[in-house]
């Protein structure tokens, strides 16, 4: 699914999060850009160690100390490959700026980190015996999507769906985001065991984001906005 929505200038936190994700990925062993990590088996060993050090390992999370308890935060800034990074950052760029503008910088930053942390912990709790490492900002960005749905349900979103032969459709945000949420639920239902996409983290993050925005802003007027666009593709 490719989406197009309003962009906001001066979204400092959103842009900082995107920059941090990109810089950390490029500087780490997962990008393959840093020669000091080696090549072949040596690089693979460095990548595995990096993921386990900074990612969430469910069967270790609740048995470890403070260092392990912080991994749901550090994992938000680790991405497994280029596609993982670009998909997440593009969705953050599309939906983060308007959400940050509505919440304010400090509140948005805290909201992002808390949603991401809790989504990671919820996934780990549901898969407590797993030794597969979980990384990525998907849970936090799903929280942003949930908040966007609550705050800007009527914002016009241009969406392109592959199964409709990439025909661009301009739809309200509530249609696009509820469709995305339904896809995550279906994928979670059909997901098998073993490594893969943490759809449960997406569902938890989205739900938390929507509930927070509803509880925090339900007494204020819902913002209607249609603006010039930015594009993002894939799903977080």
C-alpha positions in Angstrom: 0.0 0.0 0.0 1.3 3.4 -0.9 -0.1 6.4 0.9 0.1 10.1 0.4 -0.9 12.6 3.1 -0.2 16.0 4.5 3.3 17.1 5.4 4.2 19.7 7.9 7.3 21.8 8.0 9.2 22.1 11.2 8.3 18.7 12.6 11.5 18.6 14.5 11.0 15.3 16.5 9.7 13.4 13.5 12.7 14.5 11.4 15.1 13.8 14.3 13.7 10.3 14.7 14.0 9.6 11.0 17.6 10.9 11.0 18.5 8.9 14.1 17.1 5.7 12.5 19.0 6.3 9.3 22.3 7.2 10.9 22.3 4.3 13.3 21.5 1.9 10.6 24.3 3.2 8.3 26.8 3.2 11.2 26.0 -0.4 12.3 26.9 -3.8 10.9 23.4 -4.4 9.4 23.9 -1.9 6.6 27.1 -3.6 5.4 28.7 -0.1 4.8 31.3 -0.1 7.5 34.4 -2.1 6.5 35.6 -2.6 10.1 32.8 -5.1 10.6 34.4 -7.4 8.1 32.7 -9.5 5.4 31.2 -13.0 5.0 30.9 -15.0 8.2 32.6 -12.3 10.3 30.0 -9.7 9.2 27.2 -12.2 9.9 28.5 -12.8 13.4 28.7 -9.1 14.1 25.2 -8.6 12.8 23.8 -11.4 15.0 25.6 -10.0 18.1 24.4 -6.5 17.3 20.8 -7.6 17.1 20.9 -9.5 20.3 22.7 -6.7 22.2 20.3 -3.9 21.2 17.1 -5.8 20.3 14.4 -7.5 22.4 14.8 -11.2 23.1 11.5 -12.3 24.6 12.8 -15.2 26.7 15.4 -12.9 28.2 13.4 -9.7 28.7 11.6 -10.5 31.9 14.5 -12.5 33.5 17.2 -9.8 33.0 18.2 -6.7 34.8 18.0 -3.0 34.0 20.1 -3.3 30.8 17.6 -5.9 29.4 14.6 -3.8 30.5 15.9 -1.0 28.3 16.1 -3.1 25.1 12.5 -2.3 24.1 13.7 1.3 23.7 17.0 0.6 22.0 15.3 -1.8 19.6 13.2 1.1 18.3 16.3 2.5 16.6 17.5 -0.8 15.1 16.3 -2.1 11.7 17.2 -5.4 10.2 17.6 -4.3 6.5 17.1 -1.5 4.1 13.5 -2.4 3.3 12.6 -2.5 7.0 14.2 0.9 7.6 12.7 2.6 4.6 9.2 1.3 5.1 9.1 2.4 8.7 10.7 5.8 8.1 8.4 6.6 5.2 5.3 5.9 7.3 6.7 8.0 10.1 7.3 10.8 7.7 3.9 10.7 6.2 1.9 10.5 9.5 4.3 11.8 12.1 4.5 15.4 11.2 0.8 16.3 11.5 0.5 14.2 14.7 3.5 16.0 16.2 2.1 19.4 15.2 -1.1 18.5 17.1 0.5 17.1 20.2 3.6 19.3 20.5 7.2 18.2 20.3 7.7 17.0 23.9 4.5 15.2 24.2 4.9 13.6 20.8 8.4 12.4 21.7 7.3 10.8 24.9 4.2 9.3 23.2 6.3 7.8 20.5 8.8 6.1 22.9 6.1 4.9 25.3 3.9 3.4 22.5 7.0 1.7 21.1 8.1 0.4 24.4 4.8 -1.0 25.4 4.2 -2.6 22.0 7.5 -4.4 22.3 6.8 -5.6 25.8 3.3 -6.8 24.8 4.8 -8.8 21.9 7.5 -10.3 24.2 4.9 -11.2 26.8 2.8 -13.0 24.2 5.9 -14.9 23.0 7.8 -15.3 26.2 9.5 -18.5 25.2 10.8 -17.2 22.0 14.6 -16.5 21.5 14.0 -14.6 18.2 15.2 -11.0 18.3 12.6 -8.2 17.8 13.8 -4.9 16.4 12.3 -1.9 14.6 10.2 1.1 15.2 7.0 -0.5 13.9 5.2 -0.5 17.3 5.9 3.2 17.9 4.9 4.1 14.3 1.7 2.1 14.6 1.0 4.2 17.7 1.4 7.3 15.5 -1.1 5.8 13.0 -3.6 5.2 15.7 -3.3 8.7 17.0 -3.6 10.1 13.5 -6.8 8.1 12.9 -8.3 9.7 16.1 -7.0 13.2 15.4 -7.4 13.5 11.6 -10.1 10.9 10.6 -11.3 13.0 7.6 -7.9 14.0 6.3 -7.7 13.0 2.6 -5.1 10.3 1.9 -4.2 9.3 -1.6 -3.7 5.5 -1.6 -2.4 3.2 -4.3 -3.2 -0.5 -3.8 -1.3 -3.1 -5.9 -4.3 -5.4 -6.1 -6.3 -2.6 -7.7 -3.6 -2.2 -10.4 -2.0 0.8 -8.6 -5.1 2.9 -9.3 -4.8 6.0 -7.1 -7.7 6.5 -4.8 -8.2 9.6 -2.6 -9.9 8.3 0.6 -10.5 9.6 4.1 -7.8 8.6 6.6 -10.2 6.5 8.6 -10.8 4.2 5.6 -7.1 3.8 4.9 -6.0 3.3 8.5 -8.8 0.9 9.4 -8.0 -1.1 6.3 -4.4 -1.2 7.4 -5.4 -2.3 10.9 -7.6 -5.0 9.5 -4.7 -6.3 7.4 -2.5 -6.5 10.4 -5.1 -8.4 12.3 -5.5 -10.8 9.5 -1.8 -11.3 9.2 -1.5 -11.9 12.9 -4.2 -14.5 12.8 -2.4 -16.3 10.0 1.1 -15.9 11.3 3.0 -19.0 12.1 5.7 -19.6 14.7 9.3 -18.5 14.0 10.8 -15.3 12.8 8.8 -12.8 10.8 6.9 -9.6 11.2 5.7 -8.7 14.7 2.1 -8.0 13.7 1.0 -8.1 17.3 3.3 -5.2 18.1 1.6 -3.3 15.3 -1.9 -4.0 16.7 -0.9 -3.1 20.2 0.9 0.1 19.2 -2.0 1.2 17.0 -4.6 0.6 19.7 -2.5 2.4 22.4 -2.0 5.4 20.1 -5.7 5.7 19.3 -6.8 5.3 22.9 -4.3 7.9 24.1 -5.3 10.4 21.5 -9.0 9.8 22.2 -8.5 10.1 26.0 -6.3 13.2 25.7 -8.1 15.1 22.9 -11.7 13.9 22.9 -12.9 17.1 24.5 -11.3 19.2 21.7 -12.3 19.6 18.1 -11.1 17.0 15.7 -8.8 18.5 13.2 -9.7 18.3 9.6 -6.7 18.7 7.3 -5.9 18.2 3.6 -2.4 19.3 2.6 0.3 18.8 0.0 1.7 15.4 0.1 4.6 13.2 0.9 4.8 9.6 -0.1 5.5 6.4 1.9 5.2 2.8 1.1 5.2 -0.6 2.7 3.8 -1.1 6.2 5.5 -0.5 9.5 
